[in-house]
Amino acid sequence: MKALYAQQNSPGEEMTFVFQERENLPACRAHDVKVQVRACALSWLDTKLLSETKLKKELVPVGREISGVVLEVGSKVTFFQPDDEVVGILPLDSEESGVCEVILVHEHYLVQKPQKVCWAEAAGTLRDGLRAYTALHYLAQVSPGTSVLVLDGASPFGTIAIQLAQHRGAKVISTAHSLEDKQYLERLRPAGGVRQPLVARVMDVSHGKIDVAESCLEETGGLGVDIVLDAGGTREPFLPPAIASRCSTAPLAAAAASWQCGWSRKGSTALDSGALTALVLLPCLNTEINPN
């Protein structure tokens, strides 16, 4: 049985990926669940995390978001039984690669997979779905009539956040980092009902010619937005550092990405979703993307 691993021979060197033959799995420990993997999500964030954590290992497992079928459970497992369909996130220090036929996972890293969600969608939307759902529902408590600015809306996180915000009745504004991203966001429509765009305004910030603050004020009648979602990432910041803050913010991480929003409503919330972690499975949405 083979599994995918990352290999970095020296600091600064580009990471390479190799399939490595692995030994047979040991017997399930008390809280272990043996899962036959049906799908595993891969992301540039995996490479970024692996390089930044600087784990001193020759081979580092790759692939953390998985979906699959339970084959066997440990003696003290209470949440699952064989043949259950599950989805979960492997911890950073896990010895298991998600890109493998069968893996062992602690039961606390798994949840039941909704029947209406296919294997690939369950694994592929889990991480960004958790971040977006936690940010909007639990932290910002988005409600009908609120306005939400989603930075880099064409990213995986942004696309899910836009759908969730619109599903909750919020008005969505977004930024795009290329003309292609802008056109993609402008084409997004709900799957049913009124066929209005999911995004009220898309701002192309790729050339630095768009005043985001002015655009937000204009779109909201001078009030500003209620919620700002910033997923972080590798793109260069486009917000001018001289923007003065007029509002209270609730940064969730003491990092450079936590900036204050001088162009949002007083009392609004700025969220750095990179710091959001929770094991809450994103439910099936009634709103889906139809890019046509």
ChimeraX attribute file (.defattr): number of C-alpha atoms within 10 A of each C-alpha:
attribute: neighborCount
match mode: 1-to-1
recipient: residues
	/A:1	12
	/A:2	15
	/A:3	20
	/A:4	20
	/A:5	20
	/A:6	22
	/A:7	18
	/A:8	19
	/A:9	12
	/A:10	8
	/A:11	9
	/A:12	8
	/A:13	10
	/A:14	11
	/A:15	15
	/A:16	12
	/A:17	15
	/A:18	14
	/A:19	13
	/A:20	14
	/A:21	10
	/A:22	11
	/A:23	8
	/A:24	9
	/A:25	11
	/A:26	8
	/A:27	13
	/A:28	16
	/A:29	16
	/A:30	13
	/A:31	17
	/A:32	21
	/A:33	29
	/A:34	24
	/A:35	25
	/A:36	21
	/A:37	20
	/A:38	21
	/A:39	23
	/A:40	25
	/A:41	22
	/A:42	17
	/A:43	13
	/A:44	10
	/A:45	11
	/A:46	17
	/A:47	17
	/A:48	13
	/A:49	12
	/A:50	19
	/A:51	17
	/A:52	9
	/A:53	9
	/A:54	11
	/A:55	13
	/A:56	8
	/A:57	11
	/A:58	10
	/A:59	18
	/A:60	21
	/A:61	24
	/A:62	29
	/A:63	24
	/A:64	22
	/A:65	24
	/A:66	30
	/A:67	30
	/A:68	27
	/A:69	22
	/A:70	21
	/A:71	17
	/A:72	20
	/A:73	25
	/A:74	18
	/A:75	12
	/A:76	11
	/A:77	17
	/A:78	10
	/A:79	14
	/A:80	18
	/A:81	15
	/A:82	13
	/A:83	13
	/A:84	16
	/A:85	22
	/A:86	25
	/A:87	25
	/A:88	27
	/A:89	22
	/A:90	21
	/A:91	13
	/A:92	17
	/A:93	9
	/A:94	15
	/A:95	15
	/A:96	22
	/A:97	24
	/A:98	28
	/A:99	24
	/A:100	23
	/A:101	15
	/A:102	23
	/A:103	23
	/A:104	26
	/A:105	23
	/A:106	20
	/A:107	20
	/A:108	15
	/A:109	15
	/A:110	22
	/A:111	19
	/A:112	16
	/A:113	22
	/A:114	16
	/A:115	10
	/A:116	9
	/A:117	12
	/A:118	14
	/A:119	22
	/A:120	15
	/A:121	13
	/A:122	28
	/A:123	25
	/A:124	20
	/A:125	18
	/A:126	22
	/A:127	24
	/A:128	22
	/A:129	23
	/A:130	22
	/A:131	25
	/A:132	27
	/A:133	24
	/A:134	20
	/A:135	27
	/A:136	22
	/A:137	14
	/A:138	10
	/A:139	14
	/A:140	20
	/A:141	14
	/A:142	21
	/A:143	16
	/A:144	12
	/A:145	11
	/A:146	17
	/A:147	28
	/A:148	29
	/A:149	29
	/A:150	26
	/A:151	22
	/A:152	28
	/A:153	29
	/A:154	22
	/A:155	17
	/A:156	16
	/A:157	24
	/A:158	24
	/A:159	20
	/A:160	22
	/A:161	28
	/A:162	27
	/A:163	24
	/A:164	23
	/A:165	26
	/A:166	23
	/A:167	18
	/A:168	18
	/A:169	15
	/A:170	22
	/A:171	24
	/A:172	24
	/A:173	24
	/A:174	27
	/A:175	24
	/A:176	22
	/A:177	20
	/A:178	16
	/A:179	13
	/A:180	12
	/A:181	19
	/A:182	22
	/A:183	15
	/A:184	16
	/A:185	27
	/A:186	17
	/A:187	15
	/A:188	21
	/A:189	21
	/A:190	19
	/A:191	13
	/A:192	11
	/A:193	8
	/A:194	8
	/A:195	11
	/A:196	11
	/A:197	15
	/A:198	23
	/A:199	25
	/A:200	14
	/A:201	19
	/A:202	23
	/A:203	24
	/A:204	22
	/A:205	20
	/A:206	15
	/A:207	9
	/A:208	12
	/A:209	10
	/A:210	14
	/A:211	14
	/A:212	20
	/A:213	17
	/A:214	12
	/A:215	18
	/A:216	23
	/A:217	16
	/A:218	12
	/A:219	16
	/A:220	16
	/A:221	9
	/A:222	14
	/A:223	15
	/A:224	24
	/A:225	26
	/A:226	23
	/A:227	27
	/A:228	25
	/A:229	26
	/A:230	22
	/A:231	24
	/A:232	18
	/A:233	14
	/A:234	8
	/A:235	8
	/A:236	7
	/A:237	11
	/A:238	15
	/A:239	14
	/A:240	11
	/A:241	9
	/A:242	7
	/A:243	13
	/A:244	11
	/A:245	14
	/A:246	15
	/A:247	17
	/A:248	16
	/A:249	21
	/A:250	17
	/A:251	17
	/A:252	16
	/A:253	14
	/A:254	10
	/A:255	10
	/A:256	7
	/A:257	16
	/A:258	18
	/A:259	19
	/A:260	21
	/A:261	24
	/A:262	17
	/A:263	23
	/A:264	29
	/A:265	20
	/A:266	17
	/A:267	13
	/A:268	22
	/A:269	24
	/A:270	26
	/A:271	26
	/A:272	23
	/A:273	24
	/A:274	18
	/A:275	15
	/A:276	19
	/A:277	12
	/A:278	10
	/A:279	16
	/A:280	16
	/A:281	20
	/A:282	20
	/A:283	14
	/A:284	12
	/A:285	9
	/A:286	11
	/A:287	17
	/A:288	16
	/A:289	15
	/A:290	12
	/A:291	13
	/A:292	7
